[in-house]
Amino acid sequence: MRTLILCATFGLLAVSCDKVENPVERSDDSGGGGESVKRRALLEEFTGHHCNNCPAAHAVAAQLKTLYGDDLILVGLHAAANVNSSFILPQSNADGSYATDFRTTEGQTYATNFAVTFLPSGMVNRAPYNSSTVLSSASWGSAIEEIVNEDAKFDVWISELQHDAGANTVSATVNVAVLEDISGEFKLTTYLTEDHIVDWQYNSQATPPDVPNYDHRHVFRKTLDGAWGQVAIAAAANQGDTLTFAYTGVSMNPAWVAANCELVTYVYDAATNAVIQAAERKFQP
């Protein structure tokens, strides 16, 4: 079996990759290891703090998470193809309502690239369902059901995760196990998300509709390796190969609550953008 070592640098972040003959054993509950591995579903939910129907979609996502558990990973992106949408823009109100800017450069890149023209909406593994990639919440459950019943070509898991409170950085090791001989280019992307951000949310089903203490879940904060990630497999890989990626010293915003943060990592097909496998791990179990 070949051994390949790749290194890349993203700003102050060092990212390295090794292909090893002996796969790294799974050591946490974030996916990885074992036989008959099924795909996990990644729901990237596009939302906005002034989107009147978004809370109802949040409730759908929460119900699906309860149903599918570890087989479903949720990420909330405050973004839309229309960068000037009032649903996502921060506001300058005298009472401070809706002042928080949840937008991110990467989130906007995804919303533009995938033509997210309505909120609430979401993508399930960035794969078409009934000929559409961007789906309303009514279609999420059926799309997820298709994904989680499929055998996986890869398994992915986060074997190590450390938060340096003094430096306010995070380091992690991501493993990708190849479960069948495969050809094509595949990339790896890792997100940092924050859960339980209490802030304003417009909710058409609430009275009054301006909710000051809304619980924002699974909020996308940044990527560890750029919007489109890094090359994991350039052309081909063999069953039994394991790729190991190390992220070192990724900076965090001091306003983020580390205890509520987690990493989400996924492998996707570079030709189609479809997510093949995903995993998540909380900073604190």
C-alpha positions as CSV (number, residue, x, y, z in Angstrom):
1,M,0.0,0.0,0.0
2,R,1.3,3.4,-0.9
3,T,2.2,6.0,1.7
4,L,1.6,9.6,0.8
5,I,2.3,12.7,2.9
6,L,0.9,16.1,2.0
7,C,1.2,19.4,3.8
8,A,-0.7,22.6,3.3
9,T,-0.8,25.9,5.2
10,F,-3.8,28.2,5.6
11,G,-2.7,31.5,7.2
12,L,-1.6,30.6,10.8
13,L,-3.2,27.2,10.6
14,A,-1.1,24.2,9.8
15,V,-2.9,21.4,8.0
16,S,-1.2,18.1,7.2
17,C,-2.3,14.8,5.8
18,D,-0.8,11.3,6.0
19,K,-1.9,8.1,4.3
20,V,-1.2,5.2,6.7
21,E,-1.3,1.4,6.3
22,N,-2.9,0.7,9.6
23,P,-6.2,2.6,10.0
24,V,-6.7,4.7,13.1
25,E,-9.2,3.2,15.4
26,R,-12.3,5.2,16.4
27,S,-11.9,6.6,19.9
28,D,-15.0,8.7,20.3
29,D,-18.7,8.8,19.3
30,S,-18.3,11.0,16.3
31,G,-18.3,8.3,13.7
32,G,-15.6,6.0,12.3
33,G,-14.4,2.4,12.4
34,G,-16.2,-0.9,12.0
35,E,-18.0,-2.7,9.1
36,S,-21.3,-2.0,7.2
37,V,-20.9,1.7,7.7
38,K,-23.9,3.8,6.6
39,R,-23.8,7.4,5.4
40,R,-24.6,10.1,7.8
41,A,-26.7,13.0,6.7
42,L,-25.6,16.6,6.8
43,L,-28.4,19.2,6.8
44,E,-27.0,22.7,6.0
45,E,-29.9,24.9,7.0
46,F,-30.1,28.4,5.5
47,T,-31.8,30.8,7.9
48,G,-31.9,34.3,9.1
49,H,-32.6,36.1,12.4
50,H,-35.4,38.3,10.7
51,C,-36.9,35.4,8.7
52,N,-40.5,35.1,9.9
53,N,-40.9,31.4,9.0
54,C,-37.4,30.2,9.9
55,P,-38.3,29.2,13.5
56,A,-40.8,26.7,12.2
57,A,-38.1,25.2,10.0
58,H,-35.7,25.1,13.1
59,A,-38.4,23.0,14.8
60,V,-38.5,20.6,11.9
61,A,-34.7,20.2,12.0
62,A,-34.8,19.6,15.8
63,Q,-37.5,16.9,15.3
64,L,-35.4,15.2,12.7
65,K,-32.3,15.3,14.9
66,T,-34.3,13.6,17.7
67,L,-35.4,11.0,15.2
68,Y,-32.1,10.3,13.5
69,G,-29.7,11.0,16.4
70,D,-26.0,10.6,15.5
71,D,-27.0,9.8,11.9
72,L,-27.9,13.5,11.3
73,I,-25.6,16.5,11.6
74,L,-27.1,20.0,11.7
75,V,-25.5,23.3,10.7
76,G,-27.3,26.6,10.6
77,L,-26.0,29.2,8.1
78,H,-27.3,32.7,8.2
79,A,-27.0,33.4,4.5
80,A,-28.9,33.9,1.2
81,A,-28.1,34.4,-2.4
82,N,-29.4,38.0,-2.1
83,V,-26.7,39.5,0.1
84,N,-29.0,42.4,0.9
85,S,-31.9,40.2,2.2
86,S,-33.5,41.8,5.2
87,F,-33.8,38.3,6.7
88,I,-30.0,38.1,7.3
89,L,-28.8,41.7,7.7
90,P,-28.0,43.2,11.1
91,Q,-30.1,46.1,12.1
92,S,-29.4,49.4,14.0
93,N,-32.5,49.6,16.2
94,A,-32.5,51.8,19.3
95,D,-33.2,48.8,21.6
96,G,-30.4,46.8,20.1
97,S,-32.6,44.2,18.6
98,Y,-31.2,42.2,15.6
99,A,-27.8,43.9,15.9
100,T,-25.9,40.7,15.8
101,D,-24.2,39.9,12.5
102,F,-24.5,36.1,12.1
103,R,-23.2,36.3,8.5
104,T,-19.9,34.7,7.4
105,T,-17.9,34.9,4.2
106,E,-18.1,31.1,3.7
107,G,-21.8,31.0,4.3
108,Q,-22.3,33.7,1.7
109,T,-20.1,31.7,-0.7
110,Y,-22.3,28.6,-0.3
111,A,-25.6,30.6,-0.6
112,T,-24.4,32.2,-3.8
113,N,-22.9,29.1,-5.3
114,F,-25.9,26.9,-4.6
115,A,-28.4,29.6,-5.5
116,V,-30.2,29.8,-2.1
117,T,-33.0,32.1,-3.2
118,F,-35.5,31.5,-0.4
119,L,-35.4,31.1,3.4
120,P,-35.9,28.9,5.2
121,S,-34.2,26.3,3.1
122,G,-31.6,23.6,3.4
123,M,-29.4,21.1,1.6
124,V,-29.1,17.5,2.6
125,N,-25.6,16.3,1.7
126,R,-25.8,18.8,-1.1
127,A,-27.4,16.1,-3.2
128,P,-30.4,16.6,-5.5
129,Y,-33.8,15.4,-4.1
130,N,-36.7,15.5,-6.6
131,S,-34.3,17.3,-8.9
132,S,-33.6,20.1,-6.4
133,T,-30.5,20.6,-4.2
134,V,-31.9,23.5,-2.1
135,L,-35.0,22.1,-0.4
136,S,-37.9,23.4,1.7
137,S,-38.2,22.0,5.2
138,A,-41.1,19.8,4.0
139,S,-38.6,17.7,2.0
140,W,-35.8,17.4,4.5
141,G,-37.0,14.3,6.2
142,S,-37.5,12.3,3.0
143,A,-34.1,13.4,1.7
144,I,-32.4,12.4,4.9
145,E,-34.1,9.0,4.9
146,E,-32.6,8.2,1.5
147,I,-29.1,9.2,2.7
148,V,-28.9,7.3,6.0
149,N,-30.0,4.0,4.3
150,E,-27.1,4.0,1.9
151,D,-23.8,2.2,2.4
152,A,-20.9,4.6,2.8
153,K,-17.8,4.8,0.6
154,F,-15.9,6.5,3.4
155,D,-16.0,6.8,7.1
156,V,-15.0,10.0,8.8
157,W,-14.3,10.7,12.4
158,I,-12.6,13.2,14.6
159,S,-10.2,11.3,16.8
160,E,-8.6,14.2,18.7
161,L,-9.9,17.6,19.6
162,Q,-8.3,20.1,22.0
163,H,-9.2,23.6,22.9
164,D,-6.4,25.8,24.3
165,A,-8.3,28.2,26.5
166,G,-5.3,30.5,27.1
167,A,-4.6,31.0,23.4
168,N,-8.2,30.5,22.4
169,T,-7.4,28.1,19.7
170,V,-8.6,24.6,18.7
171,S,-6.6,21.7,17.3
172,A,-8.0,18.5,15.9
173,T,-7.2,15.3,14.0
174,V,-9.7,14.1,11.4
175,N,-9.5,10.6,9.9
176,V,-10.9,9.4,6.6
177,A,-11.2,5.7,6.0
178,V,-11.7,4.4,2.5
179,L,-14.2,1.6,2.5
180,E,-14.0,0.6,-1.2
181,D,-11.7,1.2,-4.1
182,I,-12.6,4.7,-5.4
183,S,-11.6,7.0,-8.2
184,G,-12.1,10.8,-8.6
185,E,-11.2,13.9,-6.7
186,F,-12.6,14.2,-3.2
187,K,-12.2,17.0,-0.7
188,L,-12.4,17.5,3.0
189,T,-13.9,20.5,4.8
190,T,-14.2,21.1,8.5
191,Y,-16.6,23.6,10.1
192,L,-16.6,25.2,13.5
193,T,-20.2,25.7,14.8
194,E,-21.6,27.2,18.0
195,D,-24.8,26.0,19.7
196,H,-27.2,27.8,22.1
197,I,-26.6,31.4,21.1
198,V,-29.3,33.4,22.8
199,D,-30.3,36.4,20.7
200,W,-33.1,38.1,18.8
201,Q,-35.3,36.1,16.3
202,Y,-38.4,37.2,14.4
203,N,-41.0,34.5,14.7
204,S,-44.4,34.9,13.0
205,Q,-45.9,32.2,15.2
206,A,-44.9,34.0,18.5
207,T,-46.7,36.8,20.3
208,P,-45.1,39.3,20.1
209,P,-43.1,38.1,17.0
210,D,-39.9,39.8,18.1
211,V,-38.3,37.2,20.4
212,P,-35.3,38.6,22.4
213,N,-34.1,35.4,23.9
214,Y,-34.3,32.9,21.1
215,D,-32.1,29.8,21.2
216,H,-30.1,29.8,18.0
217,R,-28.8,26.3,17.3
218,H,-25.8,24.9,15.5
219,V,-24.7,28.3,14.1
220,F,-21.9,28.1,11.5
221,R,-18.9,30.2,12.6
222,K,-16.0,29.4,10.3
223,T,-14.2,26.7,8.3
224,L,-10.8,25.4,9.3
225,D,-9.6,25.0,5.7
226,G,-11.5,27.5,3.5
227,A,-14.9,27.3,2.0
228,W,-14.1,24.5,-0.3
229,G,-11.7,22.7,2.0
230,Q,-8.6,20.8,0.9
231,V,-7.9,17.8,-1.4
232,A,-8.2,14.5,0.4
233,I,-8.0,12.2,-2.6
234,A,-6.6,13.6,-5.8
235,A,-7.5,10.8,-8.2
236,A,-7.9,7.4,-6.6
237,A,-7.7,5.5,-3.3
238,N,-7.8,1.9,-2.3
239,Q,-10.1,0.1,0.1
240,G,-8.4,0.0,3.5
241,D,-6.5,3.3,3.1
242,T,-6.9,5.8,5.9
243,L,-6.1,9.5,5.6
244,T,-5.2,11.5,8.7
245,F,-5.6,15.3,8.7
246,A,-4.2,17.5,11.5
247,Y,-5.4,21.0,12.2
248,T,-3.2,23.0,14.6
249,G,-3.9,26.3,16.4
250,V,-7.1,27.4,14.7
251,S,-8.0,30.8,16.1
252,M,-11.4,31.4,17.7
253,N,-13.4,34.6,18.2
254,P,-13.2,35.4,22.0
255,A,-17.0,36.0,21.9
256,W,-17.7,32.4,21.1
257,V,-18.5,30.1,24.0
258,A,-16.1,27.1,23.6
259,A,-18.3,24.9,25.8
260,N,-21.0,25.2,23.2
261,C,-18.8,24.7,20.1
262,E,-18.2,21.7,18.0
263,L,-16.4,20.6,14.8
264,V,-18.3,19.2,11.8
265,T,-16.2,17.6,9.1
266,Y,-17.2,16.0,5.8
267,V,-15.8,14.5,2.6
268,Y,-17.4,15.6,-0.7
269,D,-17.1,14.8,-4.4
270,A,-15.3,17.7,-6.0
271,A,-17.1,17.0,-9.3
272,T,-20.6,17.2,-8.0
273,N,-20.2,18.9,-4.5
274,A,-22.2,16.0,-3.0
275,V,-21.3,15.2,0.6
276,I,-20.3,11.6,0.8
277,Q,-19.7,11.2,4.5
278,A,-19.8,13.5,7.6
279,A,-19.0,13.5,11.3
280,E,-19.2,15.9,14.3
281,R,-17.6,16.2,17.7
282,K,-18.4,18.6,20.5
283,F,-15.6,20.5,22.3
284,Q,-17.1,19.2,25.5
285,P,-19.0,15.8,25.5
